[in-house]
Each structure stands twice: as structure tokens, then as C-alpha cells.
Amino acid sequence: MSTPETMIPACGPGCAAAGCTPTVCVGAGVPSNHELFDRSRRAIPGGVNSSIRAFRAVGGEPYVVARASGATITDVEGTTYYDLVQSYGAVILGHAHPAITAAVSRAAVDGTSYGAPTPREMKLAEAIRERVPSCDLVRLMNSGTEATSTAIRLARGVTGRDRIVTFAGNFHGATDALLVAGGSGVATLGLPGTAGVPNAAVAETMVAPYNAVPVLDELVAAVIVEPVAANMGVVAPRPGFLEGLRAECDRVGALLIFDEVITGFRLGTGGAQAKYDVTPDITCFGKVIGGGLPIGGVGGRADVMEHLSPLGPVFHAGTLSGNPLATAAGLAALDTLTPDVYIELMARARHLAAGLRDACVAGGFRASFPVVGTLVGIVCGDDAAPVHDFDDAKRTDEAAYAAFFRAMLAEGVAMAPGAYEAIFVGLAHDDAVIDAITAAAHRAAVAAASG
Ligand SMILES: *Cc1c(COP(=O)(O)O)cnc(C)c1O
């Protein structure tokens, strides 16, 4: 009997492996999550291509995904879960939405990348600028990380200044200058938050507490902020915070960068900047604008964006930028996301949060579920005080979250394997799905509360 390592047969009608799709066979027999994850670990550091997927924060081993459809995700053992991760928000229409798969299939037969301009990238840039008035021009790239690093370079190039102000608890991807372990309380000078980032890379990064407008000076090139923080739970901007950042940036001639990688086309057509009526100079996009394919984007005023090469001196390039498949998927997603869809998604977010809250109360598990528009967060523990900054967010009981996470998974609901991630509701989470999730949450709450 051959092991999966030595024999990877073509998948055909005789193959019984639940992990196989019509086009990908993982080996003979029915593999377990453990077997496949173990095999991944021999080829991929930690078995994952993004750290959180390894389940370190919640314990146990990840389910290995075979396929997903709508609101559900199915692992290689054939277990199906209701999915509240939705690729961390990238998949707002639900998995394998027909509009996305059709757009990607159509695009693929035309070729997958050329290294030359295409109509699809033009149409996606047009779709973004039509919907987000602050974006006269949009440059597309391959990830949110690339968007934030390009935005920082652009802001520094435009202003001729080096200093960047960021906020504790905000996340901007794996961009060196933004990987800071900032103290909170008062603005502190950045120190590297990870090995491999030299002090020099963050020496000009200042970290301020979220929801307090820092006093800037004329050394500051840009302030970069998540206009709704969605990587420390879900934290709304206090009234006046975003307006205050705008005014303070204007006072010293710094640029205001909104990182709307999560909030863009999720909170509504115009993102957080429309919801709060504050106009940034530069906006970073990702996630939703790729319809579940790899993408990032930087948009802004023409006089700012024209500093990017080839028009200006700030270099940017990318072999796969403006990718035909990603832009086709993104266009299909934006076309589907009409204003009515956002009204519906807001109702679903409230429905889900209320259902989860009631389930936890009934089950004796202490948790609150803040809602900002279409985004839902979770804060575990006895302290139900509202969260305004990272110090508040850190009061969440991470061990309690891990227990709830594991109990939810056992009840067939996949949440993100980290206490600070958002809960993502999409078009596929209809009332029946939400009711099933809240019923599971009641059983999970009982289990988690009783340890
Ligand atoms: C996900 C995220 C990023 C990074 O995007 P990637 O595509 O993962 O590189 C940046 N900023 C915010 C706010 C995000 O949520």
C-alpha cells in the first residue's frame, strides 16, 4: 500500500478521498486533517502560509479545507462547517458564488497574466473611483500589505518627510514600517514588533492610542489608520476622531491614509470614509475588491497619485499587478454589491450579533458582540465595558475565546482562530444560516461556560 507521499494518483471516478476535488487529488484513501496538516508541515513552515491559520492562539490543529460553497466550508474529512471567517472578509458574496466563478472562468480562458495593460484592470479601477469619490486614480497590486507599503512610500515621496503615525491595535499587513510594538497611553516611538525588522525600518514610526487625536508636527509624512478598527475586535471610531485626524493632518501638511482593506466595500459602497464623511488623501484597498482572489489597491487624489511611477518619482511595480483573474472577480463582486445589499448585510450583522448575544446569555458564557455597520466583533469575559482602544481590547479573555472557538467548531461553526478577529457576515448568511449558527452557539456557550 502506497503512502500519500509516494503515490498521488490522478483523481478519477474511483477515488474516494473526501479531500479531493474534481481537479486536485490529495492521495489514495480518505486523508484526515491531521495527516494532511502533518504532511503540509514537512513542506511549509508551520504548515501554513499565513500564521494565524496554525491555530496557535486557540489550540488544536486546523481543519484542512477541501472546498467551500456559500456560507459553508468542508474539510478533507468531509465535515462541513458554517463559516464565519470568509477568508477574513475577502469573500463577501459567499464561497464559490456563481458570479465570481463564472467571471474567473471566463477570464482564465483569455490567459492569466500578460505583463501589459488590460480592459479588466481599467474597469475595476473605474468601478472603484466611481464609488469612492476620494479616489481620482487607483493603482492595483496583489495584497493589502503591498497597498499599505506603497501608500507609505507614496506619502513619504509626496511630502519629502519620513515620519509615520500609526495606532496601537491597528493592523496594516506585513509591512516592515508598520510592524511596530507600540506602547499605548501616550504616543511612543516605534520598536520592531517582530524579528527581522531592523530598528531603522520603524525608527520613524510613532504609535498612538486609537481614538485619541495625536498632536502632530511638521516631521510627519502621514497618519495611517483603520477608520473602523477590525483587527482588535471591531472598534468604532469615536465621534470626532477621524475628523480630528483630518484637521491635524491639514494643520501640519501631513497626508491622511485610510486603511480600508477590510472596511472598503464592506461597510458600504463608499467604505468607512462615506459612512463617517471624512475624506482621506490616500486609501488602501484589498480583500473585497478581489472577490476572493489576491489583490490590493491604492487610491487617492490625482495630485497625490501622480507621484507614483511612471508619472512621478515614487516607484511601484508588480509582475502580476492588475491580474486578469483577480480584477474579473473583483468586478463581479462590486457589480453584485448594490446599496440594497449593504442594507441587507447590516440587518444580518445585527441579527447575528443579537442571536450570538442571546445564545451566550442563555448558555452562561460571558461575551459581547459589538456591531459597526456590517462588521461584528466579539469580546469575551466579565468586563462588558465598551472598547475604544487597544488597552480596552486586550481585556478580552483570550482563554475564554479559545474555549468558545473550540466549542463552536465542535458544533459545526468555524470562527477565526484568534480572539481579535472580526466575525464576517456575507451574502450567503441568510436568516436560516444565522439561526442555525445561533442554535449552535447556544450549545457551544453551555460547553464553554462549563469548561
Ligand atoms: C488584511 C489586512 C491587511 C493586509 O492585507 P493582505 O492582503 O493580507 O496583505 C492590511 N490592512 C488591514 C486593515 C487588513 O485587515
The ligand as an SDF file (V2000), in Angstrom:
LIG
                    3D

 15 15  0  0  0  0  0  0  0  0999 V2000
   -5.9280   42.0890    5.9080 C   0  0  0  0  0  0  0  0  0  0  0  0
   -5.4550   43.4740    6.1690 C   0  0  0  0  0  0  0  0  0  0  0  0
   -4.2870   43.9750    5.5860 C   0  0  0  0  0  0  0  0  0  0  0  0
   -3.3300   43.1050    4.8190 C   0  0  0  0  0  0  0  0  0  0  0  0
   -3.8780   42.6160    3.6460 O   0  0  0  0  0  0  0  0  0  0  0  0
   -3.2060   41.3090    2.9760 P   0  0  0  0  0  0  0  0  0  0  0  0
   -3.9450   41.1430    1.6850 O   0  0  0  0  0  0  0  0  0  0  0  0
   -3.4230   40.2000    3.9680 O   0  0  0  0  0  0  0  0  0  0  0  0
   -1.7680   41.6020    2.7870 O   0  0  0  0  0  0  0  0  0  0  0  0
   -3.9930   45.3200    5.7350 C   0  0  0  0  0  0  0  0  0  0  0  0
   -4.8000   46.1120    6.4550 N   0  0  0  0  0  0  0  0  0  0  0  0
   -5.9210   45.6660    7.0490 C   0  0  0  0  0  0  0  0  0  0  0  0
   -6.7930   46.6230    7.8040 C   0  0  0  0  0  0  0  0  0  0  0  0
   -6.2780   44.3300    6.9430 C   0  0  0  0  0  0  0  0  0  0  0  0
   -7.3580   43.8750    7.5810 O   0  0  0  0  0  0  0  0  0  0  0  0
  1  2  1  0
  2  3  1  0
  2 14  2  0
  3  4  1  0
  3 10  2  0
  4  5  1  0
  5  6  1  0
  6  7  2  0
  6  8  1  0
  6  9  1  0
 10 11  1  0
 11 12  2  0
 12 13  1  0
 12 14  1  0
 14 15  1  0
M  END
$$$$
